[in-house]
């Protein structure tokens, strides 16, 4: 008999996907550019919008206004985003998680 045609192919265990794959956990965080008074914040916000940046502004007490970039990315990328924006704007940018 022909032994080559009677051999059964074994299942390749390396090509079987495993369920233990680590997935990136996405999150939402804000990169705060500055907190300032009303006049400065409104001018800075208008300038950033005019230059094409997707910034947002909030206030809690109408004395201090917060200008920030909302980011929807894995939380492991917070430092990379912060450092990039700090270098781009030439001032300290800090992270605020939601």
C-alpha positions in Angstrom: 0.0 0.0 0.0 1.0 3.6 -0.5 1.9 5.1 2.9 2.0 8.7 1.6 -1.7 8.7 0.6 -2.9 7.0 3.9 -1.2 9.5 6.3 -3.6 11.8 8.0 -2.6 15.5 8.2 -2.2 16.7 11.7 -3.8 19.9 12.8 -1.4 22.8 13.0 -1.7 24.2 16.5 0.3 27.3 15.8 -2.2 28.7 13.4 -5.1 28.3 15.8 -6.0 31.7 17.4 -5.9 32.0 21.1 -8.4 33.7 23.3 -5.8 35.2 25.5 -4.8 38.1 23.1 -4.4 41.3 25.0 -6.6 44.1 23.5 -5.8 47.8 23.8 -8.2 49.4 26.2 -9.5 52.6 24.7 -10.4 55.5 26.9 -11.1 59.1 26.8 -9.0 61.8 28.3 -8.4 65.5 27.9 -5.1 67.3 27.2 -5.4 70.6 29.0 -3.5 73.4 27.2 -4.2 76.2 29.8 -6.5 77.5 32.5 -6.9 81.2 32.4 -9.2 84.1 32.9 -12.2 85.0 30.7 -10.6 87.5 28.3 -7.4 85.5 27.7 -9.3 82.2 27.3 -11.8 83.6 24.8 -8.9 85.1 22.7 -6.8 81.9 22.9 -9.8 79.7 22.1 -10.7 81.8 19.0 -7.0 81.8 17.8 -6.7 78.0 18.2 -10.0 77.5 16.3 -8.9 79.8 13.6 -5.7 77.8 13.2 -7.8 74.6 12.7 -7.3 73.0 16.1 -10.2 71.0 17.5 -10.2 72.4 21.0 -12.9 72.8 23.6 -13.4 75.2 26.5 -15.2 74.7 29.8 -15.7 76.6 33.0 -17.1 75.7 36.4 -17.3 79.1 38.1 -16.9 81.7 35.3 -13.6 82.8 36.8 -11.2 80.2 35.3 -11.7 78.8 31.8 -10.1 75.5 30.7 -9.0 75.0 27.1 -8.4 71.4 26.2 -8.1 68.8 23.4 -10.5 65.8 23.9 -8.7 62.6 22.9 -10.3 59.2 22.3 -7.3 56.8 22.3 -5.8 54.0 24.4 -4.9 55.3 27.9 -1.4 53.9 27.3 -0.8 56.7 24.8 -1.4 59.6 27.2 2.3 60.4 27.8 3.0 60.3 24.1 0.2 62.7 23.3 1.1 65.0 26.2 4.8 65.2 25.2 4.0 65.8 21.5 1.6 68.7 22.3 4.0 70.2 24.9 6.7 70.3 22.3 4.4 71.7 19.6 2.9 74.5 21.8 6.1 75.2 23.7 4.4 75.0 27.1 3.4 72.4 29.6 0.3 70.4 28.7 -1.3 68.1 31.3 -3.6 65.1 31.3 -7.1 65.0 32.7 -8.8 61.6 32.7 -12.6 61.4 32.6 
